């Protein structure tokens, strides 16, 4: 088990060994308490267009995460995790999130 705060700054690599960047921000779905997206750039932007660009170009959907320990390993495009029921995003207690931001 990892704390959410321990994820920031970890390196992200693809399953082919390509470096994607470091975890900068994490997008959570507060309605169901799951991790949605990991970004490699800050989401502090001035427009929706800038935010959309970061989400589409500088982020990784959490469903693509294959393994987490000292680094994150993510599936390359077209090779998403095949066992959807095993790769569900962990539940996050939203009351504890306030402590980190």
N, C-alpha and C positions, 0 to 999 in steps of 0.2 A: 504494500500500500504506500502511496506517495501523497504528500500534501500538495495542494495546488501551487503553493508558493515555490515548491522545489522544482517545478517544471520550467520556470522562466530561465532563459539563458542556456538551456540544453541544446546540443547540436542535433540537427535533423539530417538524416541520410536516407536515400532511396534504397530499395532492395537490390539495386544494381551498383551501389557504392557511390552514387553522386551526392555531393554536398548540397543541401537546400538552404541552409542558414541556421540561425539560432531562434529559439522560441522567444518572441517579443510580447505578444498578446494572445489571450485565449478568449474565444467567443463562446459564451454559455447560453443555453436555452433555459431561462429561469422558470418557464412554465412546467417543464418536465424534469429539470435539474440535470441536464446532460451537457457534455462538452460537444461543441459543434465544429469549430474551426480553430486552427492554430496559425497565427500569422508570424511572419519573419520581419515585419516592420510595424511601427506604432500606428494605431488607428486614430491618433489625434490629427484629424484633417479638417480642412476648412469647407469642404464640399462633399456632397454625396457621391459625386463622380470620382473623387480621389479615394474615398472609402471603398467604392465598388472595384476600383482598379487594384487596390491592395488585396481585397478579398479574392479576386479572380486570378491575380498574377503572383502575389507574394504570400500565399497561404496554402494550407493543406487541410482538407476535410478530415475530421477526427476518425471517420469511418475507414480511412486509408492507413491508419496507424497499425503496424504489425506487431511491434515490440517496443517496450520502454524499459530502460534501466539507466545507464550512464548517458546514453544517447537515445534518440527516437529513430526507429526504422519505419519508413512508410512505403506503401506499395506505389509503383509507378503507374502512370495513367493506363487504364485498361486492365490493370491487375489488382483491382480492389480485393480486399479480403473476401474469400469465398464463403466463409462460415459466418453469415450475418448474425445468427443468434449468439455466437461466441464473441463477436466484435462489437456488441452494443456499448455505447459510451457509458462510463461509470456515472452513477447518480451522485450529485453534488448537493450538499445541504446549503441552501441559499442563505441561511442565517449566518453561516461562517464566512461568506464571501465578503461581507462588509469589512472584515478585519484586514483584508489584503489590499483594498483599494481606498 
